[in-house]
Amino acid sequence: MRKKVILITGAVGEIGQALIQSLAESDANDLLTLDLQPLPADLQHLSTHIQGDILDKNLLTRLVTEYEFDTVFHLAALLSARGEFAPELAHRVNVEGTLGLLQLAAEQSQRRGDPVRFIFPSSIAVYGLPDLETKARDYFVREWDWNHPTTMYGCNKLYCEQLGAYYSRHYQQLAAASPVMLDFRSIRFPGLISAFTTPTGGTSDYGPEMLHAAAQDNPYACFVREDSVIPFMAMPDAVMALLKLAQAPRERLTRTVYNITSFSLTAAEIRDLVAQAFPNAIISFEADGKRQRIIDSWPAGLIDKAAHRDWGWEPAYGAERAFNEYLIPNIMKRYRDV
């Protein structure tokens, strides 16, 4: 008999590590984690870890023969900034990796006669506003507004949202018998800031990079203008949102993709919050034209009414609490203990 598990891909990333810790504290199924890298030593006892590639079809086939996926948290991805340097690789990882896993999860749903829940983190990178005037006018955007991404990562995420909707609603629609459909659920995250993992190539990483540089007494040149504004979220809220969406009754969900947000800040406002905690911080602004254009194309705020209504989304951390109670104390401790 195959072992029932919760599968987490991209488990060594920022969200993955926090998600492992949260799920391990619950009475959930056993955890199976997958990543190119080994798990950190302090997490290794919490899951069965497979070090491998999401694109390795033989590996995925072997996993299906040994495990039954009750829920899949598909976090593996090549992030926005890195994706611009290697767009073909980004497409393979972000699209082909997702498609292969969706297919396996859909087949498992049919075999067991019960939908596998497939939780997919998407991104504000799916948006593409044409200019700053439009961004100022349409400050808050809905899920279906301005879906014109300007990065390969954004294109990949938007397409995978559509793939998930297809496998949830239309897969094998011409088959003689109606198949059991996959239960696909997606969250569009704003920029995420973690106190416990270092930034890993996201275009919004200037926020956490300021904090980590200041805590180490290193000068930091921010790669966007002072007035650049996008929404952000503290990592505990991101993990909480994934868990809440995964646990929500299917009948209450009116969408497959949901916006969520917490607070919007300009780069200058982030600098000011960092300076309050680290008065000696040296933070300058040296806008990189290419990354600046990407940030300018992302919305300043998100409308997340559907998430509030359908599954009780409510962020625990506004800007001040995120910085004063979560980010700054933990980042200070991180480098003080080194």
Secondary structure, DSSP 8 states (H G I E B T S, - for coil): --EEEEEEESTTSHHHHHHHHHHHTTT--EEEEEESS---GGGGGGSEEEE--TT-HHHHHHHHHHEEEEEEEE-----HHHHHH-HHHHHIIIIIHHHHHHHHHHHHHHHHTS--EEEEEEEGGG---SSHHHHHHT-EE-TTS-----SHHHHHHHHHHHHHHHHHHTTTTTSSS-----EEEEEEE-EEE-SSS---S-TTTHHHHHHHHHHTT--EEESS-TT-EEEEEEHHHHHHHHHHHHHS-GGG---SEEE---EEEEHHHHHHHHHHH-TT--EEE---HHHHHHHHHS-SEE--HHHHHHH----S--HHHIIIIIIHHHHHHHHH--
